[in-house]
Amino acid sequence: MDMNIASLIKRRLPETYDLHRQYVNPQFVRVLEVIGYNRNYCSAQGAKLIDEKGREVLDFLAGFGVFNIGRNHPVVARALQDMLHCSGPNLVQMDVGVISGLLAEALARIAPGDLDAVFFTNSGTEGVEGALKFARQATGKHKVVYCKRAFHGLTLGALSVNGNEEFRTRNEPLLPGCIQVPFNDLEALKAALSGRDVAAFIAEPIQGKGVFVPDDAYFPGVRRLCDKYGALFIADEVQTGFGRTGRMFAINHWDVVPDLMVVSKALSGGYIPLGAIITRRAIHSKVFDCMDRCFAHSNTFGQNDLAMAAGLATLHVIEEEKLIERSARMGAYLMSGLNELAGRYELLHQIRGKGLMIGMQFGAPESLALRTGWKLLHKMNEELFCQMITIPLLEKHHVLTQVAGHGLDTVKILPPLVIDTADADRFLEAMDTVLKDAHKFPGSAWTTVTKLGLRTAKTA
Ligand SMILES: Cc1ncc(COP(=O)(O)O)c(C=O)c1O
């Protein structure tokens, strides 16, 4: 039987939301419907999505940071087609493949310092699980220190080092020996490590939930404390890696070399699940220390040919198109535009981030009327305010963004690194209009979001 995916998608597209309501996640479908995000996207290129009505949406979410090189990049598509045409001996398992060797070589070349031993994974959370196991085995200890608000994935090990209650709840007890400390607090870290019984400290160089950037002294201090007290430092670069923050890896901003680094998301250009743990050979050799233990940690699909080809092609594109420099440049452009808006609009308190990982922090306004609106809305629901920004950005201006985490008045943008000044200006103009509307209280922006709050409360 002929299987034509393109015509199948076209024919069944109108059923998308019903299919998901029935077979996948009905609560997510409800959320999308309530906030008006229930579009059917039909195609995508670079930083743009096209919906079923032919509307062009500027994608400032990039699949949660997957599409650093833009969507459907032709170089990666071509590499995948080439790989398929090779009819290669994929996943023989009792062999080692050339293409995985090449991607490991390429990762070792760009990794900080002397990190040159690579283990491939299928996702970010799997990389975190592996890094925790490597750290336990390399040190012979089991405790792990992690940060408040940290996000490292949602499988049980990664969840044990997740600093957000909303994810942890209903899953306890989690792994024993996991100790939470505030991010950007060296004294707290010192207290947690000083017993010399900790295997590893794990942190995102820039926290994804809320986009928190540490002081410049923090990661050099982390390195010193880990060395002093015999703990390994795991840098989770799943979201910050591959040019996102204007450097190849965010930890490069502070010239710090971690002991283990976890990468994923943007590595395969958004086509195929792929991740990696990159560590030092000495650490790797403590896990895989004899022939009996050559499979001491393993998976089935980690080195699959398509993911490897996509990874190699993606790294090539990042270098060829100078996307790291572009991320730094476009990030500075956006931050300067947003800071200008923050100077004019009292609800917008702070812009933070690096490169194209930017958080817009909102806060209580000074003027009396607006302050009343702010208080009422927060009393109703702590999560609501940012919807007043993200909903009209999509509905009226066709710009896709996200709230930076539960209970935060922060909107986050993670555009593909390929955006140009026209895209940035389009976003800044849309923000200007949305902020103007949000500064009229009472006004339609507040009414809409209050109605949304009432509706959510009723249907919860
Ligand atoms: C910093 C960080 N680590 C780990 C993960 C988990 O990655 P995955 O969703 O691929 O399991 C994420 C996902 O958003 C992340 O942002």
The ligand as an SDF file (V2000), in Angstrom:
LIG
                    3D

 16 16  0  0  0  0  0  0  0  0999 V2000
   18.4340   22.8140   31.0450 C   0  0  0  0  0  0  0  0  0  0  0  0
   17.6320   21.6080   30.6440 C   0  0  0  0  0  0  0  0  0  0  0  0
   18.0600   20.3810   30.9950 N   0  0  0  0  0  0  0  0  0  0  0  0
   17.3860   19.2740   30.6670 C   0  0  0  0  0  0  0  0  0  0  0  0
   16.2050   19.3480   29.9520 C   0  0  0  0  0  0  0  0  0  0  0  0
   15.4670   18.1050   29.5850 C   0  0  0  0  0  0  0  0  0  0  0  0
   15.6200   17.8550   28.2390 O   0  0  0  0  0  0  0  0  0  0  0  0
   14.5770   16.8830   27.4800 P   0  0  0  0  0  0  0  0  0  0  0  0
   13.2800   17.5960   27.4440 O   0  0  0  0  0  0  0  0  0  0  0  0
   15.2020   16.6730   26.1440 O   0  0  0  0  0  0  0  0  0  0  0  0
   14.5290   15.6320   28.2700 O   0  0  0  0  0  0  0  0  0  0  0  0
   15.7270   20.6010   29.5640 C   0  0  0  0  0  0  0  0  0  0  0  0
   14.4720   20.7180   28.8180 C   0  0  0  0  0  0  0  0  0  0  0  0
   13.8920   21.7480   28.6540 O   0  0  0  0  0  0  0  0  0  0  0  0
   16.4510   21.7570   29.9210 C   0  0  0  0  0  0  0  0  0  0  0  0
   16.0400   22.9780   29.5720 O   0  0  0  0  0  0  0  0  0  0  0  0
  1  2  1  0
  2  3  1  0
  2 15  2  0
  3  4  2  0
  4  5  1  0
  5  6  1  0
  5 12  2  0
  6  7  1  0
  7  8  1  0
  8  9  2  0
  8 10  1  0
  8 11  1  0
 12 13  1  0
 12 15  1  0
 13 14  2  0
 15 16  1  0
M  END
$$$$
